Amino acid sequence: MSWDALKSQASETTEAGLSSARVDTTTASVARVYDRFLSGKDNYEVDRAVYEQVLQIAPQAPQIARDNRAWLIRVVRFLTNNAGINQFLDCGAGLPTAENTHEAAQRLNREARVIYMDNDPVVAAHGRALLEENDRTHLVMGDLTKPDEILSNPTVRKHLDFDQPLALMHCATMHHVPDSDGPRDIMKTYVDALPSGSYLALTHFHDPGEADPEGHELARFIEGVFANSSMGSGFFRSREEIESLFCGLPLVEPGLTNLNDWWPDGPRLGDVPPVDRVLLGALARKP
Ligand SMILES: C[S@@+](CC[C@H](N)C(=O)[O-])C[C@H]1O[C@@H](n2cnc3c(N)ncnc32)[C@H](O)[C@@H]1O
């Protein structure tokens, strides 16, 4: 089936709780703007306008999205290969891209089960294709700020065993949740539901503060563009605020770092450029 046909069918899909919402091409969407940053094709003029605005002042900004994606895949490989994890709940999964969680995990363990969740209707359209790919990969539509609903979703419960360790992925999601929605309380509900031996992988926009004027300025600029666009969100938080989202879980070495410093392929040869300093990530393990 063609991509256009899939997109138009997204609005008709009711299976597995997929959204019946129509794709709104007049308002920028987080998933589609991110897709543009990753050089994808599933975006509209309104999304590309946000991208272009960021690019004018911060031409290196697409590197943030690429680093985030590369980190996510490194973490999935680590979890599957080294930590023996074979079930994943990937919240705010985004549009399929060059390499996705289920591909990275199932290449190493073909029995690995992946539940993607998102609230974007274009992601829902792709979900059909993902569902057709194999019976260990599923998509649920839902609001990640309502963890009780996500955790009790019948598809999540059917395919993930909450008596066994699992990996909860929250990559580049919580910086779209405003303080007024209580991001830490949201994460606490997820973390409390995780069985012992589970992992939480989380990345988040970072404002390094006055101690790093260049990084601070970049963070404030990009946050301003996002806030003033129809997309409306993308909050750069302090290291302490990001750490609090792990709800006290012990962090796997090397802790909360610039993404390129987390299990890098080799030693860093130069200084960390400003774009690397405005996104942090860590993997935590529930004892
Ligand atoms: C920046 S993308 C990150 C995609 C992927 N996790 C990654 O790291 O590559 C953020 C994703 O979160 C989704 N998202 C944002 N707010 C959400 C919400 N309240 N409920 C569900 N999904 C949400 C967006 O639709 C988008 O696909």
The ligand as an SDF file (V2000), in Angstrom:
LIG
                    3D

 27 29  0  0  0  0  0  0  0  0999 V2000
   10.9470   14.2780   19.4120 C   0  0  0  0  0  0  0  0  0  0  0  0
    9.9630   12.8950   19.0630 S   0  0  0  0  0  0  0  0  0  0  0  0
   10.9850   11.5880   19.7030 C   0  0  0  0  0  0  0  0  0  0  0  0
   10.7950   10.2740   18.9840 C   0  0  0  0  0  0  0  0  0  0  0  0
   11.6160    9.1340   19.5540 C   0  0  0  0  0  0  0  0  0  0  0  0
   11.2370    8.8440   20.9270 N   0  0  0  0  0  0  0  0  0  0  0  0
   13.0890    9.4240   19.4860 C   0  0  0  0  0  0  0  0  0  0  0  0
   13.6810    9.7050   20.5350 O   0  0  0  0  0  0  0  0  0  0  0  0
   13.6730    9.3690   18.4150 O   0  0  0  0  0  0  0  0  0  0  0  0
    8.7230   13.0150   20.3430 C   0  0  0  0  0  0  0  0  0  0  0  0
    7.5360   12.1140   20.0960 C   0  0  0  0  0  0  0  0  0  0  0  0
    6.6770   12.1820   21.2540 O   0  0  0  0  0  0  0  0  0  0  0  0
    5.3380   12.2390   20.8160 C   0  0  0  0  0  0  0  0  0  0  0  0
    4.5380   12.9100   21.8620 N   0  0  0  0  0  0  0  0  0  0  0  0
    4.6580   14.1730   22.3150 C   0  0  0  0  0  0  0  0  0  0  0  0
    3.7470   14.4190   23.2650 N   0  0  0  0  0  0  0  0  0  0  0  0
    3.0280   13.2650   23.4040 C   0  0  0  0  0  0  0  0  0  0  0  0
    1.9310   12.8790   24.2340 C   0  0  0  0  0  0  0  0  0  0  0  0
    1.3950   13.7170   25.1340 N   0  0  0  0  0  0  0  0  0  0  0  0
    1.4700   11.6240   24.1300 N   0  0  0  0  0  0  0  0  0  0  0  0
    2.0110   10.7530   23.2330 C   0  0  0  0  0  0  0  0  0  0  0  0
    3.0360   11.0670   22.4240 N   0  0  0  0  0  0  0  0  0  0  0  0
    3.5450   12.3040   22.5030 C   0  0  0  0  0  0  0  0  0  0  0  0
    5.3650   13.0200   19.5250 C   0  0  0  0  0  0  0  0  0  0  0  0
    4.2370   12.7700   18.6990 O   0  0  0  0  0  0  0  0  0  0  0  0
    6.6680   12.5220   18.9090 C   0  0  0  0  0  0  0  0  0  0  0  0
    6.4580   11.4380   18.0590 O   0  0  0  0  0  0  0  0  0  0  0  0
  1  2  1  0
  2  3  1  0
  2 10  1  0
  3  4  1  0
  4  5  1  0
  5  6  1  0
  5  7  1  0
  7  8  2  0
  7  9  1  0
 10 11  1  0
 11 12  1  0
 11 26  1  0
 12 13  1  0
 13 14  1  0
 13 24  1  0
 14 15  1  0
 14 23  1  0
 15 16  2  0
 16 17  1  0
 17 18  1  0
 17 23  2  0
 18 19  1  0
 18 20  2  0
 20 21  1  0
 21 22  2  0
 22 23  1  0
 24 25  1  0
 24 26  1  0
 26 27  1  0
M  CHG  2   2   1   9  -1
M  END
$$$$
